Amino acid sequence: MQLCFRFRDDKKYLYLMKQWILFLFSKTFLKTALFSILSVLLVVAGVLWWMHRTTQHGKTVVVPDIRLLELSEAVEALESVGLSYEVIDSTHYVPGVNEGAVVEVFPKAYAEVKLGRTLFLSTNPSSLPKYPLPNYKDQLLSYVLSKFEDKGFFVDSLVLIPDLSHDLVLKVIDEKGVLAEEQTPYQTGSHFVFYVSGGQSDRNAFLPDLKGLTYIQAQQTLMTYSLNLGATIIDGEINDTSAAFVLRQFPEFQMDAEVPVGSSVDLWLTAAYVPQAPPLDSLPQ
């Protein structure tokens, strides 16, 4: 009896398999399968075409150098190559750059980006912010210089006053010739003169090596050594003086050379990079 039932089950299974195979090769199934495959291919092709049109896949452009350009000029340059822009940080003032000009761009100039990419621009503020003048009375010159630099203030020169102390800031005069009181608001980019204690005897300062420094770095270094900036001579064409390099100086740098405190140092500037002399401890013995 059991063998009879098993034989019937096997026969039923073979019949179902035969019907399934016949269905797989039937015109109805083949038409349905072909239609499904074509539908999938059309959907994939449509998605790829849409991505190509919307993302400009495979098309790239080189980011133009728009630094120091007015925003309107920068936008025109970007749109001419198919790029868009967004202004992100317009609160930080950069000395020596026109108000409203582009100071930074990301991705950086000459980078290769997709067509239609949005660039992020940082511009110099069109209206300069005001900051309270840092406390300076009887503070060390180097400390006060760093505080003024943080606010975007310029120190044009030092005036030494005979005093029991030395290298302490006694008073600050603004560009109008008025005493600049501590915590008084001034626009960033304002210029000042420091009156500094110079002791009661003639003092000398070591002459720093300024060759290869930028103009801004050279100014800061001179102030740190209690020296003044003298004449500035331009060698060739320079668009941005603040980023120019010191080609040479007078008096010329010599090891252990000293000059009177408060002396002026003349600088020759160039737009081309000038390599700095290596530190003494890095020279071969």
LOLOPA-577353 format. One record per residue (C-alpha): z, x, y; residue number from 1; residue in three letters. Coordinates in nm, 4 decimals. Example, Ala and Ser with C-alpha at 12.3 -4.5 7.8 and 13.67 -1.06 7.14 Angstrom:
R        z        x        y pos code
R   0.7800   1.2300  -0.4500   1  ala
R   0.7140   1.3670  -0.1060   2  ser
This chain:
R        z        x        y pos code
R   0.0000   0.0000   0.0000   1  met
R   0.0931   0.2786   0.2404   2  gln
R  -0.2342   0.4575   0.1741   3  leu
R  -0.4213   0.1406   0.2564   4  cys
R  -0.2516   0.1042   0.5963   5  phe
R  -0.3076   0.4699   0.6802   6  arg
R  -0.6759   0.4393   0.5951   7  phe
R  -0.7074   0.1379   0.8241   8  arg
R  -0.5364   0.3251   1.1114   9  asp
R  -0.7668   0.6239   1.0725  10  asp
R  -1.0662   0.4001   1.0682  11  lys
R  -0.9479   0.2268   1.3870  12  lys
R  -0.8873   0.5622   1.5586  13  tyr
R  -1.2368   0.6865   1.4693  14  leu
R  -1.3838   0.3652   1.6016  15  tyr
R  -1.2035   0.4029   1.9356  16  leu
R  -1.3120   0.7667   1.9677  17  met
R  -1.6702   0.6665   1.9013  18  lys
R  -1.6548   0.3953   2.1671  19  gln
R  -1.5012   0.6404   2.4172  20  trp
R  -1.7710   0.9001   2.3553  21  ile
R  -2.0403   0.6378   2.3940  22  leu
R  -1.8829   0.5330   2.7242  23  phe
R  -1.8778   0.8923   2.8524  24  leu
R  -2.2512   0.9187   2.8015  25  phe
R  -2.3287   0.5689   2.9222  26  ser
R  -2.5299   0.5131   3.2403  27  lys
R  -2.2400   0.3273   3.4017  28  thr
R  -1.9971   0.6187   3.3661  29  phe
R  -2.2542   0.8804   3.4685  30  leu
R  -2.3427   0.6830   3.7817  31  lys
R  -1.9737   0.6414   3.8691  32  thr
R  -1.8978   1.0121   3.8145  33  ala
R  -2.2015   1.1242   4.0137  34  leu
R  -2.1085   0.8930   4.3006  35  phe
R  -1.7505   1.0277   4.3026  36  ser
R  -1.8663   1.3910   4.3088  37  ile
R  -2.1106   1.3242   4.5916  38  leu
R  -1.8388   1.1435   4.7878  39  ser
R  -1.6003   1.4403   4.7539  40  val
R  -1.8723   1.6860   4.8583  41  leu
R  -1.9591   1.4755   5.1622  42  leu
R  -1.5931   1.4543   5.2667  43  val
R  -1.5452   1.8324   5.2301  44  val
R  -1.8661   1.9023   5.4217  45  ala
R  -1.7565   1.6641   5.6982  46  gly
R  -1.4152   1.8302   5.7294  47  val
R  -1.5696   2.1781   5.7449  48  leu
R  -1.8196   2.0638   6.0081  49  trp
R  -1.5395   1.9067   6.2166  50  trp
R  -1.3275   2.2232   6.1956  51  met
R  -1.6239   2.4350   6.2952  52  his
R  -1.6944   2.2184   6.6014  53  arg
R  -1.3320   2.1866   6.7157  54  thr
R  -1.1936   2.5352   6.6393  55  thr
R  -1.5092   2.7360   6.7160  56  gln
R  -1.4572   2.9045   6.3810  57  his
R  -1.6137   3.2486   6.3695  58  gly
R  -1.6855   3.2691   6.7453  59  lys
R  -1.4855   3.5294   6.9385  60  thr
R  -1.4857   3.6691   7.2912  61  val
R  -1.3229   3.9682   7.4605  62  val
R  -1.0434   3.8952   7.7082  63  val
R  -1.1564   4.0149   8.0535  64  pro
R  -0.9252   4.2337   8.2628  65  asp
R  -0.8014   3.9879   8.5266  66  ile
R  -0.4878   4.1720   8.6349  67  arg
R  -0.4371   4.1970   9.0125  68  leu
R  -0.7014   3.9270   9.0708  69  leu
R  -0.6200   3.6161   9.2719  70  glu
R  -0.5527   3.3190   9.0423  71  leu
R  -0.8734   3.1400   9.1481  72  ser
R  -1.0804   3.4512   9.0709  73  glu
R  -0.9019   3.4980   8.7375  74  ala
R  -0.9673   3.1352   8.6364  75  val
R  -1.3356   3.1713   8.7209  76  glu
R  -1.3586   3.4863   8.5071  77  ala
R  -1.1864   3.3156   8.2119  78  leu
R  -1.3954   2.9997   8.2274  79  glu
R  -1.7158   3.2037   8.2415  80  ser
R  -1.6426   3.3365   7.8900  81  val
R  -1.5075   3.0093   7.7476  82  gly
R  -1.1323   3.0686   7.7731  83  leu
R  -0.8579   2.8479   7.9165  84  ser
R  -0.5265   2.9469   8.0746  85  tyr
R  -0.1664   2.8473   8.1372  86  glu
R   0.0635   2.9975   8.4034  87  val
R   0.4057   3.0662   8.2536  88  ile
R   0.6291   3.2949   8.4669  89  asp
R   0.5780   3.2922   8.8403  90  ser
R   0.9345   3.3741   8.9494  91  thr
R   0.9467   3.7512   8.9004  92  his
R   0.8160   3.9418   9.2022  93  tyr
R   0.6192   4.2634   9.1437  94  val
R   0.6157   4.4982   9.4461  95  pro
R   0.2761   4.6172   9.5658  96  gly
R   0.0842   4.3186   9.4233  97  val
R  -0.0594   4.0371   9.6362  98  asn
R   0.1224   3.7051   9.6322  99  glu
R  -0.0307   3.4699   9.3756 100  gly
R  -0.2211   3.7492   9.1988 101  ala
R  -0.2147   3.7834   8.8194 102  val
R   0.0280   4.0540   8.7054 103  val
R   0.0312   3.9995   8.3273 104  glu
R  -0.1910   3.8262   8.0719 105  val
R  -0.1352   3.7521   7.7014 106  phe
R  -0.3234   3.8307   7.4855 107  pro
R  -0.3846   4.1506   7.6797 108  lys
R  -0.7115   4.2548   7.8396 109  ala
R  -0.9928   4.3606   7.6034 110  tyr
R  -0.8332   4.1863   7.3037 111  ala
R  -1.0744   3.9892   7.0830 112  glu
R  -0.9776   3.6201   7.0628 113  val
R  -1.1299   3.2904   6.9487 114  lys
R  -1.3579   3.1067   7.1858 115  leu
R  -1.1542   2.8429   7.3689 116  gly
R  -0.8232   3.0303   7.3271 117  arg
R  -0.5534   2.9582   7.5862 118  thr
R  -0.4294   3.2686   7.7682 119  leu
R  -0.0831   3.2861   7.9241 120  phe
R  -0.0799   3.4256   8.2771 121  leu
R   0.2065   3.5573   8.4862 122  ser
R   0.1452   3.5599   8.8615 123  thr
R   0.3274   3.7075   9.1585 124  asn
R   0.5179   3.4299   9.3404 125  pro
R   0.3336   3.2870   9.6418 126  ser
R   0.6675   3.2328   9.8176 127  ser
R   0.9058   3.5253   9.7781 128  leu
R   1.2540   3.4426   9.6486 129  pro
R   1.5648   3.5459   9.8401 130  lys
R   1.8564   3.7381   9.6912 131  tyr
R   2.1966   3.8252   9.8385 132  pro
R   2.2240   4.1893   9.9410 133  leu
R   2.4324   4.3769   9.6805 134  pro
R   2.7709   4.5179   9.7795 135  asn
R   2.7081   4.8749   9.8927 136  tyr
R   2.9875   5.0005  10.1191 137  lys
R   3.1412   5.3247   9.9926 138  asp
R   2.9441   5.2948   9.6679 139  gln
R   2.7602   5.5867   9.5081 140  leu
R   2.4002   5.6182   9.6237 141  leu
R   2.2536   5.6127   9.2709 142  ser
R   2.4453   5.2941   9.1863 143  tyr
R   2.3381   5.1119   9.5033 144  val
R   1.9758   5.2200   9.4554 145  leu
R   1.9687   5.0632   9.1088 146  ser
R   2.1165   4.7372   9.2437 147  lys
R   1.8601   4.7184   9.5239 148  phe
R   1.5783   4.7936   9.2803 149  glu
R   1.6903   4.5083   9.0522 150  asp
R   1.6466   4.2655   9.3438 151  lys
R   1.3029   4.4004   9.4362 152  gly
R   1.4241   4.5652   9.7580 153  phe
R   1.2728   4.8885   9.8937 154  phe
R   1.4673   5.1821  10.0369 155  val
R   1.2355   5.3660  10.2744 156  asp
R   1.4529   5.6621  10.3701 157  ser
R   1.8006   5.8148  10.3789 158  leu
R   1.9902   5.9201  10.6897 159  val
R   2.2715   6.1676  10.6231 160  leu
R   2.5899   6.1312  10.8258 161  ile
R   2.8563   6.4076  10.8379 162  pro
R   3.1593   6.2782  10.6520 163  asp
R   3.4438   6.3961  10.4304 164  leu
R   3.2699   6.2306  10.1348 165  ser
R   2.9146   6.2715  10.0164 166  his
R   2.6547   6.0525   9.8433 167  asp
R   2.8323   5.7316   9.9439 168  leu
R   2.6399   5.4528  10.1172 169  val
R   2.8049   5.3862  10.4538 170  leu
R   2.5703   5.1280  10.6039 171  lys
R   2.2278   4.9721  10.5517 172  val
R   1.9743   4.8850  10.8234 173  ile
R   1.6958   4.6320  10.7592 174  asp
R   1.3337   4.6563  10.8759 175  glu
R   1.4196   4.4808  11.2028 176  lys
R   1.6736   4.7492  11.2886 177  gly
R   1.9667   4.5144  11.2279 178  val
R   2.2756   4.6024  11.0254 179  leu
R   2.2302   4.4422  10.6827 180  ala
R   2.5590   4.2898  10.5767 181  glu
R   2.6593   4.2610  10.2138 182  glu
R   2.5695   3.9297  10.0435 183  gln
R   2.3266   3.8361  10.3229 184  thr
R   2.0143   3.6722  10.1696 185  pro
R   1.6946   3.8775  10.2015 186  tyr
R   1.3493   3.8168  10.0627 187  gln
R   1.2594   4.0322   9.7679 188  thr
R   1.0294   4.3095   9.8867 189  gly
R   1.2336   4.3701  10.2042 190  ser
R   1.2674   4.7298  10.3286 191  his
R   1.5881   4.9105  10.4235 192  phe
R   1.7211   5.2450  10.5462 193  val
R   2.0377   5.3866  10.3887 194  phe
R   2.2964   5.5769  10.5900 195  tyr
R   2.4660   5.8059  10.3412 196  val
R   2.7642   6.0395  10.3703 197  ser
R   2.6480   6.4002  10.3598 198  gly
R   2.9759   6.5908  10.3621 199  gly
R   3.0885   6.8233  10.6395 200  gln
R   2.8945   7.1327  10.5375 201  ser
R   2.5297   7.2014  10.4796 202  asp
R   2.4405   7.1025  10.1253 203  arg
R   2.1349   7.1621   9.9162 204  asn
R   1.9808   6.9503   9.6426 205  ala
R   1.7733   7.0629   9.3477 206  phe
R   1.4039   6.9885   9.3933 207  leu
R   1.2851   6.7510   9.1166 208  pro
R   0.9528   6.7860   8.9349 209  asp
R   0.7575   6.4758   9.0356 210  leu
R   0.4174   6.5614   8.8889 211  lys
R   0.2972   6.2943   8.6453 212  gly
R   0.5409   6.0268   8.7669 213  leu
R   0.4165   5.7032   8.9161 214  thr
R   0.4569   5.6529   9.2901 215  tyr
R   0.7467   5.4110   9.2349 216  ile
R   0.9182   5.6474   8.9897 217  gln
R   0.8792   5.9378   9.2329 218  ala
R   1.0373   5.7350   9.5153 219  gln
R   1.3330   5.6425   9.2971 220  gln
R   1.3776   6.0028   9.1808 221  thr
R   1.3760   6.1363   9.5376 222  leu
R   1.6407   5.8849   9.6391 223  met
R   1.8560   5.9836   9.3430 224  thr
R   1.8408   6.3483   9.4574 225  tyr
R   1.9270   6.2437   9.8171 226  ser
R   1.5778   6.3391   9.9343 227  leu
R   1.3232   6.1466  10.1385 228  asn
R   0.9587   6.0657  10.0813 229  leu
R   0.7382   6.2507  10.3272 230  gly
R   0.3643   6.2169  10.3741 231  ala
R   0.1565   6.0377  10.1099 232  thr
R  -0.1951   6.1737  10.0588 233  ile
R  -0.4433   5.9685   9.8543 234  ile
R  -0.6830   6.1615   9.6290 235  asp
R  -0.9856   5.9381   9.5616 236  gly
R  -0.9867   5.5579   9.5480 237  glu
R  -0.6640   5.3794   9.4491 238  ile
R  -0.6374   5.0007   9.4151 239  asn
R  -0.2666   4.9835   9.3319 240  asp
R  -0.0558   5.2533   9.4992 241  thr
R   0.2577   5.1564   9.3072 242  ser
R   0.0882   5.2484   8.9773 243  ala
R  -0.0740   5.5696   9.1078 244  ala
R   0.0353   5.9059   8.9659 245  phe
R   0.1706   6.2087   9.1493 246  val
R  -0.0919   6.4823   9.1327 247  leu
R   0.1138   6.7432   9.3199 248  arg
R   0.4011   6.7737   9.5635 249  gln
R   0.5168   6.9849   9.8554 250  phe
R   0.7470   7.1711   9.8451 251  pro
R   0.6225   7.2598   9.4981 252  glu
R   0.8616   7.2387   9.2071 253  phe
R   1.0170   7.5612   9.0861 254  gln
R   1.2979   7.6115   8.8413 255  met
R   1.6359   7.5985   9.0216 256  asp
R   1.4626   7.5569   9.3596 257  ala
R   1.6859   7.3932   9.6208 258  glu
R   1.6156   7.2208   9.9521 259  val
R   1.8527   7.0792  10.2150 260  pro
R   1.9812   6.7319  10.1367 261  val
R   1.7756   6.4726  10.3232 262  gly
R   1.4587   6.6838  10.3194 263  ser
R   1.1188   6.5171  10.2892 264  ser
R   0.8804   6.5789  10.0002 265  val
R   0.5063   6.5169  10.0457 266  asp
R   0.3117   6.3605   9.7583 267  leu
R  -0.0561   6.3676   9.6570 268  trp
R  -0.1478   6.0545   9.4596 269  leu
R  -0.4334   5.9822   9.2194 270  thr
R  -0.5370   5.6818   9.0099 271  ala
R  -0.6032   5.9025   8.7046 272  ala
R  -0.3211   5.9655   8.4591 273  tyr
R  -0.1472   6.2994   8.5133 274  val
R   0.0396   6.4420   8.2112 275  pro
R   0.4004   6.5357   8.2736 276  gln
R   0.5397   6.8796   8.1956 277  ala
R   0.7323   6.8806   7.8650 278  pro
R   1.1128   6.9059   7.8818 279  pro
R   1.2461   7.2605   7.8784 280  leu
R   1.4306   7.2116   7.5501 281  asp
R   1.1005   7.1170   7.3797 282  ser
R   0.9175   7.4383   7.4752 283  leu
R   0.8679   7.7016   7.2017 284  pro
R   1.1178   7.9866   7.2141 285  gln
